[in-house]
Amino acid sequence: MSFASNGSDRFRVDSSAAVLRELDRLQRRATHRGQGKSFKAAFRRILRALRDRPLTLGEPLYYLKTMHVEVRAVLVAPLLIEFAVSREHQIVWIKTGKLLGKRNP
């Protein structure tokens, strides 16, 4: 599934159906744990940044030289997203999502 963007200088964000199912499962789990609102806010913030500035977002993990793709990770509590970005094609692929544990006060 692709998350469309309006501007031509923005990156297109895409992910597989399996990744979307996993993100949906994480959302339900976050809601069950009382983190639903913060999960949604984190996802929206990450998605906006993936469209606008994926090449500087988060931390670089590794570079796939033959594919010209950099794999990076970004954390906005309680959500961690790993993604791959192609500067050449202006596309971002969401690879995985992880839900962080809830902090105890």
C-alpha positions as CSV (number, residue, x, y, z in Angstrom):
1,M,0.0,0.0,0.0
2,S,1.2,3.5,-0.8
3,F,0.7,6.5,1.3
4,A,0.3,9.3,-1.3
5,S,2.0,12.7,-1.1
6,N,1.0,15.9,-2.8
7,G,4.3,17.6,-3.5
8,S,6.7,16.5,-6.2
9,D,9.7,17.1,-4.0
10,R,8.2,14.8,-1.3
11,F,9.0,11.1,-1.1
12,R,6.3,8.4,-1.7
13,V,5.9,6.1,1.3
14,D,5.0,2.5,0.6
15,S,4.7,-0.8,2.5
16,S,3.5,-4.4,2.0
17,A,0.2,-5.7,3.1
18,A,2.0,-7.8,5.7
19,V,3.6,-4.7,7.2
20,L,0.2,-2.9,7.2
21,R,-1.3,-5.8,9.1
22,E,1.6,-5.7,11.6
23,L,1.1,-2.0,12.2
24,D,-2.6,-2.5,12.7
25,R,-1.9,-5.3,15.2
26,L,0.6,-3.0,17.0
27,Q,-2.1,-0.2,17.1
28,R,-4.6,-2.6,18.7
29,R,-2.0,-3.7,21.2
30,A,-1.0,-0.1,22.0
31,T,-4.7,0.7,22.5
32,H,-5.1,-2.2,24.9
33,R,-2.1,-1.0,26.9
34,G,-3.4,2.6,27.1
35,Q,-0.9,3.9,24.4
36,G,-3.4,4.2,21.6
37,K,-3.4,8.0,21.2
38,S,0.4,8.2,21.5
39,F,0.8,5.4,19.0
40,K,-1.4,7.2,16.4
41,A,0.3,10.5,17.0
42,A,3.8,8.9,16.7
43,F,2.7,7.2,13.4
44,R,1.4,10.4,11.9
45,R,4.6,12.3,12.9
46,I,6.8,9.6,11.5
47,L,4.8,9.3,8.2
48,R,5.0,13.1,7.7
49,A,8.8,13.0,8.2
50,L,9.1,10.0,5.9
51,R,7.5,12.1,3.2
52,D,9.5,15.3,3.8
53,R,13.0,14.3,5.0
54,P,13.6,10.5,5.0
55,L,17.3,10.9,4.2
56,T,18.0,12.6,7.5
57,L,15.3,11.1,9.7
58,G,16.4,8.8,12.5
59,E,19.6,6.8,12.4
60,P,21.2,5.0,9.4
61,L,21.6,1.3,9.9
62,Y,23.2,0.1,6.7
63,Y,23.4,0.9,2.9
64,L,22.5,-1.6,0.1
65,K,25.1,-0.5,-2.4
66,T,23.8,-2.4,-5.5
67,M,20.2,-1.2,-4.9
68,H,21.3,2.4,-3.9
69,V,19.0,2.1,-0.8
70,E,19.7,3.2,2.7
71,V,18.0,1.4,5.6
72,R,17.3,3.6,8.6
73,A,15.4,3.5,11.9
74,V,13.3,6.2,13.6
75,L,11.9,6.2,17.1
76,V,9.0,8.3,18.3
77,A,7.8,6.8,21.5
78,P,6.1,4.4,21.6
79,L,6.8,3.4,18.0
80,L,10.0,2.3,16.3
81,I,9.9,2.1,12.5
82,E,12.6,0.7,10.2
83,F,12.5,1.9,6.6
84,A,14.4,1.8,3.4
85,V,14.8,5.0,1.3
86,S,15.9,5.5,-2.3
87,R,17.0,9.0,-3.1
88,E,17.1,8.1,-6.8
89,H,13.4,7.1,-7.0
90,Q,12.2,9.3,-4.1
91,I,10.5,6.4,-2.4
92,V,10.4,5.1,1.1
93,W,9.5,1.5,2.1
94,I,8.4,0.8,5.6
95,K,10.0,-2.4,6.6
96,T,9.0,-3.1,10.2
97,G,7.3,-1.5,13.2
98,K,7.9,-2.2,16.9
99,L,5.9,-1.1,19.9
100,L,8.0,0.0,22.9
101,G,7.1,-1.1,26.4
102,K,5.0,1.2,28.5
103,R,6.9,3.2,31.0
104,N,5.9,2.9,34.7
105,P,5.6,6.3,36.5
